[in-house]
């Protein structure tokens, strides 16, 4: 088990009230875990600022599968970056719309590039990138 360090800090009472509300609203049982998670979120953001850092990201896209050649273009993009793709999931939302999730591990710049290329395709209605970490920097 990692060594625990206890730290006290000061803040304005109005900010303290907001912290208490957030802790309660998010369902945390204590402030320490909430603050640890806020710190981890900042560490992940910092990892993604380094374009060469190895990170994990998931691209979620919504698209009209009837758009001419879109399926082939999306497949080509994924094949161009196959070594970084860990998994994909494709679901049919209705007769026309599909959702697809692509989980990737690689350089932050490469994952952003794939997300941008997907967004640029005619027929892609929405694409978002959820950023995460390999976890090494979070220990």
GROMACS elastic network, one bead per residue, 0.5 to 0.9 nm:
[ bonds ]
;  ai    aj funct       b0    kb
    1     4     6  0.87579   500
   11    14     6  0.83354   500
   11    15     6  0.65286   500
   11    16     6  0.65074   500
   12    15     6  0.52919   500
   12    16     6  0.62859   500
   12    17     6  0.88497   500
   13    17     6  0.62529   500
   13    18     6  0.87106   500
   14    17     6  0.52351   500
   14    18     6  0.65154   500
   14    19     6  0.88098   500
   15    18     6  0.50372   500
   15    19     6  0.61944   500
   15    20     6  0.86719   500
   16    20     6  0.62031   500
   16    21     6  0.86353   500
   17    20     6  0.51229   500
   17    21     6  0.62641   500
   17    22     6  0.87033   500
   18    21     6  0.50530   500
   18    22     6  0.61705   500
   18    23     6  0.86042   500
   19    22     6  0.51198   500
   19    23     6  0.61377   500
   19    24     6  0.86025   500
   19    31     6  0.81777   500
   20    23     6  0.51699   500
   20    24     6  0.62381   500
   20    25     6  0.85263   500
   20    31     6  0.77088   500
   21    24     6  0.51776   500
   21    25     6  0.58944   500
   21    26     6  0.84657   500
   22    26     6  0.59116   500
   22    27     6  0.83564   500
   22    28     6  0.86576   500
   22    34     6  0.86447   500
   23    26     6  0.54187   500
   23    27     6  0.62529   500
   23    28     6  0.53483   500
   23    29     6  0.76332   500
   23    30     6  0.71597   500
   23    31     6  0.63066   500
   23    34     6  0.63491   500
   24    27     6  0.51120   500
   24    28     6  0.60904   500
   24    29     6  0.76891   500
   24    30     6  0.86337   500
   25    28     6  0.78526   500
   26    34     6  0.85159   500
   27    30     6  0.88863   500
   28    31     6  0.71275   500
   28    33     6  0.70769   500
   28    34     6  0.63599   500
   29    32     6  0.88728   500
   29    33     6  0.78522   500
   29    34     6  0.85280   500
   30    33     6  0.59936   500
   30    34     6  0.68220   500
   31    34     6  0.50637   500
   31    35     6  0.61147   500
   31    36     6  0.85521   500
   32    35     6  0.51940   500
   32    36     6  0.61182   500
   32    37     6  0.86444   500
   33    37     6  0.61625   500
   33    38     6  0.86355   500
   34    37     6  0.51948   500
   34    38     6  0.63209   500
   34    39     6  0.87457   500
   35    38     6  0.50025   500
   35    39     6  0.62123   500
   35    40     6  0.86074   500
   36    39     6  0.51079   500
   36    40     6  0.61801   500
   36    41     6  0.86730   500
   37    41     6  0.61519   500
   37    42     6  0.86732   500
   38    41     6  0.51358   500
   38    42     6  0.64434   500
   38    43     6  0.87935   500
   39    42     6  0.51209   500
   39    43     6  0.62666   500
   39    44     6  0.87649   500
   40    44     6  0.62552   500
   40    45     6  0.86340   500
   40   137     6  0.88389   500
   40   138     6  0.62443   500
   41    44     6  0.51909   500
   41    45     6  0.63013   500
   41    46     6  0.86730   500
   41   132     6  0.86195   500
   42    46     6  0.61448   500
   42    47     6  0.86738   500
   43    47     6  0.62580   500
   43    48     6  0.88045   500
   43   133     6  0.87802   500
   43   137     6  0.72980   500
   43   138     6  0.70548   500
   44    47     6  0.50491   500
   44    48     6  0.64365   500
   44    49     6  0.88486   500
   44    55     6  0.85764   500
   44   131     6  0.75805   500
   44   132     6  0.60689   500
   44   133     6  0.58577   500
   44   135     6  0.87468   500
   44   137     6  0.80603   500
   44   138     6  0.79653   500
   45    48     6  0.52377   500
   45    49     6  0.64799   500
   45   131     6  0.79623   500
   45   132     6  0.82371   500
   45   133     6  0.89980   500
   46    49     6  0.51368   500
   46    50     6  0.71076   500
   47    50     6  0.57009   500
   47    51     6  0.82424   500
   47    53     6  0.62441   500
   47    54     6  0.80727   500
   47    55     6  0.72448   500
   47   108     6  0.82262   500
   47   132     6  0.88093   500
   47   133     6  0.74611   500
   47   137     6  0.81599   500
   48    51     6  0.64055   500
   48    52     6  0.85319   500
   48    53     6  0.68375   500
   48    54     6  0.85084   500
   48    55     6  0.71109   500
   48   107     6  0.87348   500
   48   108     6  0.57410   500
   48   109     6  0.83824   500
   48   131     6  0.76888   500
   48   132     6  0.83795   500
   48   133     6  0.84574   500
   49    52     6  0.87876   500
   49    53     6  0.81965   500
   49   108     6  0.79514   500
   50    53     6  0.53697   500
   50    54     6  0.88971   500
   50   107     6  0.87135   500
   50   108     6  0.71587   500
   50   109     6  0.83318   500
   51    54     6  0.84331   500
   51   107     6  0.63389   500
   51   110     6  0.81360   500
   52    55     6  0.89492   500
   52   106     6  0.85121   500
   52   107     6  0.50374   500
   52   108     6  0.60875   500
   52   109     6  0.66133   500
   52   110     6  0.86206   500
   53   106     6  0.76939   500
   53   107     6  0.52962   500
   53   108     6  0.59472   500
   53   109     6  0.83860   500
   54   105     6  0.68448   500
   54   108     6  0.63249   500
   54   133     6  0.79211   500
   54   134     6  0.72023   500
   55   104     6  0.82435   500
   55   105     6  0.56677   500
   55   106     6  0.55762   500
   55   107     6  0.61156   500
   55   108     6  0.59490   500
   55   111     6  0.85985   500
   55   131     6  0.78609   500
   55   132     6  0.64867   500
   55   134     6  0.54174   500
   55   135     6  0.85576   500
   56   103     6  0.73476   500
   56   104     6  0.56476   500
   56   106     6  0.66177   500
   56   107     6  0.84585   500
   56   108     6  0.79643   500
   56   111     6  0.83027   500
   56   130     6  0.87582   500
   56   131     6  0.64399   500
   56   132     6  0.50897   500
   56   133     6  0.50804   500
   56   134     6  0.58207   500
   57   102     6  0.82403   500
   57   103     6  0.59078   500
   57   104     6  0.53289   500
   57   105     6  0.65041   500
   57   106     6  0.85071   500
   57   108     6  0.82556   500
   57   111     6  0.68924   500
   57   112     6  0.87770   500
   57   129     6  0.66333   500
   57   130     6  0.55787   500
   57   132     6  0.55185   500
   57   133     6  0.76374   500
   58   101     6  0.65569   500
   58   102     6  0.54536   500
   58   104     6  0.60697   500
   58   105     6  0.88300   500
   58   111     6  0.85817   500
   58   115     6  0.89942   500
   58   128     6  0.81486   500
   58   129     6  0.56894   500
   58   130     6  0.51582   500
   58   131     6  0.66459   500
   58   132     6  0.81297   500
   59   100     6  0.80260   500
   59   101     6  0.55550   500
   59   102     6  0.51117   500
   59   103     6  0.65184   500
   59   104     6  0.80065   500
   59   111     6  0.84940   500
   59   114     6  0.85065   500
   59   115     6  0.62774   500
   59   118     6  0.89519   500
   59   127     6  0.67190   500
   59   128     6  0.56276   500
   59   130     6  0.63971   500
   59   131     6  0.88018   500
   60    99     6  0.71509   500
   60   100     6  0.57706   500
   60   102     6  0.65434   500
   60   103     6  0.87687   500
   60   115     6  0.87845   500
   60   126     6  0.80920   500
   60   127     6  0.54962   500
   60   128     6  0.53685   500
   60   129     6  0.65174   500
   60   130     6  0.79279   500
   61    98     6  0.81921   500
   61    99     6  0.55760   500
   61   100     6  0.53546   500
   61   101     6  0.64637   500
   61   102     6  0.85729   500
   61   118     6  0.80177   500
   61   119     6  0.81335   500
   61   124     6  0.70262   500
   61   125     6  0.75500   500
   61   126     6  0.55321   500
   61   128     6  0.64928   500
   61   129     6  0.88934   500
   62    97     6  0.69446   500
   62    98     6  0.57754   500
   62   100     6  0.66276   500
   62   123     6  0.88166   500
   62   124     6  0.60615   500
   62   125     6  0.55752   500
   62   126     6  0.52135   500
   62   127     6  0.63809   500
   63    66     6  0.87965   500
   63    67     6  0.84387   500
   63    70     6  0.87338   500
   63    96     6  0.83190   500
   63    97     6  0.56476   500
   63    98     6  0.54741   500
   63    99     6  0.64850   500
   63   100     6  0.83831   500
   63   122     6  0.89419   500
   63   123     6  0.56505   500
   63   125     6  0.51586   500
   63   126     6  0.69795   500
   63   127     6  0.86177   500
   64    67     6  0.58717   500
   64    70     6  0.83428   500
   64    96     6  0.55532   500
   64    98     6  0.63613   500
   64   123     6  0.54417   500
   64   124     6  0.65908   500
   64   125     6  0.73025   500
   65    68     6  0.80385   500
   65    69     6  0.88396   500
   65    70     6  0.68140   500
   65    71     6  0.66091   500
   65    95     6  0.89200   500
   65    96     6  0.60447   500
   65    97     6  0.61083   500
   65    98     6  0.64466   500
   65   123     6  0.74871   500
   65   124     6  0.87769   500
   66    69     6  0.83879   500
   66    70     6  0.77954   500
   66    71     6  0.85825   500
   66    96     6  0.65340   500
   66    97     6  0.83304   500
   66   123     6  0.81264   500
   67    70     6  0.55784   500
   67    71     6  0.79966   500
   67   122     6  0.73405   500
   67   123     6  0.54726   500
   67   124     6  0.87499   500
   68    71     6  0.79571   500
   68    72     6  0.89574   500
   68   122     6  0.87725   500
   68   123     6  0.83562   500
   69    72     6  0.53504   500
   69    73     6  0.62555   500
   69    74     6  0.87630   500
   70    73     6  0.50372   500
   70    74     6  0.61082   500
   70    75     6  0.84867   500
   70   121     6  0.71997   500
   70   122     6  0.71891   500
   70   123     6  0.67772   500
   70   124     6  0.82149   500
   71    74     6  0.52565   500
   71    75     6  0.61468   500
   71    76     6  0.85847   500
   72    75     6  0.50704   500
   72    76     6  0.60603   500
   72    77     6  0.86545   500
   73    76     6  0.50276   500
   73    77     6  0.62339   500
   73    78     6  0.86749   500
   73   118     6  0.87244   500
   73   121     6  0.78541   500
   74    77     6  0.51694   500
   74    78     6  0.63339   500
   74    79     6  0.86773   500
   74   117     6  0.89347   500
   74   118     6  0.68359   500
   74   121     6  0.81210   500
   75    78     6  0.51272   500
   75    79     6  0.61243   500
   75    80     6  0.85859   500
   76    79     6  0.50068   500
   76    80     6  0.60727   500
   76    81     6  0.87563   500
   77    80     6  0.51278   500
   77    81     6  0.66555   500
   77    82     6  0.86284   500
   77   114     6  0.71515   500
   77   117     6  0.75732   500
   77   118     6  0.75831   500
   78    81     6  0.52594   500
   78    82     6  0.57625   500
   78    85     6  0.75071   500
   78   102     6  0.86931   500
   78   114     6  0.79522   500
   79    83     6  0.83917   500
   79    85     6  0.88976   500
   80    83     6  0.83979   500
   81    84     6  0.57204   500
   81    85     6  0.67036   500
   81   110     6  0.84268   500
   81   111     6  0.89721   500
   81   114     6  0.78168   500
   82    85     6  0.52018   500
   82    86     6  0.82482   500
   83    86     6  0.79578   500
   83   104     6  0.89071   500
   83   105     6  0.87104   500
   83   106     6  0.86234   500
   84   103     6  0.85600   500
   84   104     6  0.53756   500
   84   105     6  0.52303   500
   84   106     6  0.55478   500
   84   107     6  0.86296   500
   84   110     6  0.85475   500
   84   111     6  0.81604   500
   85    88     6  0.76391   500
   85   102     6  0.69040   500
   85   103     6  0.59800   500
   85   105     6  0.64635   500
   85   106     6  0.84387   500
   86   102     6  0.76723   500
   86   103     6  0.55270   500
   86   104     6  0.53299   500
   86   105     6  0.67264   500
   87   101     6  0.81476   500
   87   102     6  0.59823   500
   87   103     6  0.52611   500
   87   104     6  0.72374   500
   88   100     6  0.70219   500
   88   101     6  0.54854   500
   88   103     6  0.62076   500
   88   104     6  0.89096   500
   89    99     6  0.82042   500
   89   100     6  0.54835   500
   89   101     6  0.51721   500
   89   102     6  0.66821   500
   89   103     6  0.87441   500
   90    98     6  0.70902   500
   90    99     6  0.59137   500
   90   101     6  0.66354   500
   90   102     6  0.88599   500
   91    97     6  0.88767   500
   91    98     6  0.57345   500
   91    99     6  0.53518   500
   91   100     6  0.62867   500
   91   101     6  0.88853   500
   92    95     6  0.73427   500
   92    96     6  0.80350   500
   92    97     6  0.63112   500
   92    99     6  0.64765   500
   92   100     6  0.87785   500
   93    96     6  0.76268   500
   93    97     6  0.54009   500
   93    98     6  0.53037   500
   93    99     6  0.67239   500
   94    97     6  0.54119   500
   94    98     6  0.71696   500
   95    98     6  0.84426   500
  104   111     6  0.68732   500
  105   108     6  0.84886   500
  105   111     6  0.76898   500
  105   133     6  0.88516   500
  105   134     6  0.79051   500
  106   109     6  0.84219   500
  106   110     6  0.68379   500
  106   111     6  0.67978   500
  107   110     6  0.53089   500
  107   111     6  0.65075   500
  107   112     6  0.87551   500
  108   111     6  0.53175   500
  108   112     6  0.62035   500
  108   113     6  0.85678   500
  109   112     6  0.51674   500
  109   113     6  0.60783   500
  109   114     6  0.87665   500
  110   114     6  0.63249   500
  110   115     6  0.87108   500
  111   114     6  0.51922   500
  111   115     6  0.63041   500
  111   116     6  0.86451   500
  111   129     6  0.85982   500
  112   115     6  0.50752   500
  112   116     6  0.60924   500
  112   117     6  0.86024   500
  112   129     6  0.77147   500
  113   116     6  0.50982   500
  113   117     6  0.61483   500
  113   118     6  0.86115   500
  114   117     6  0.51354   500
  114   118     6  0.61959   500
  114   119     6  0.86616   500
  115   118     6  0.51907   500
  115   119     6  0.62376   500
  115   120     6  0.87780   500
  115   127     6  0.71588   500
  115   128     6  0.72839   500
  115   129     6  0.65920   500
  116   119     6  0.50935   500
  116   120     6  0.63144   500
  116   127     6  0.85076   500
  117   120     6  0.52213   500
  117   121     6  0.68383   500
  118   121     6  0.55970   500
  118   124     6  0.72608   500
  118   127     6  0.71499   500
  119   122     6  0.82096   500
  119   124     6  0.62191   500
  119   125     6  0.79683   500
  119   126     6  0.68720   500
  119   127     6  0.56456   500
  119   128     6  0.82924   500
  120   123     6  0.89394   500
  120   124     6  0.75105   500
  121   124     6  0.57335   500
  121   125     6  0.89647   500
  122   125     6  0.81436   500
  124   127     6  0.71357   500
  132   135     6  0.82514   500
  133   136     6  0.75634   500
  133   137     6  0.77374   500
  133   138     6  0.80188   500
  134   137     6  0.76600   500
  134   138     6  0.85342   500
  135   138     6  0.51785   500
  135   139     6  0.69032   500
  136   139     6  0.60808   500
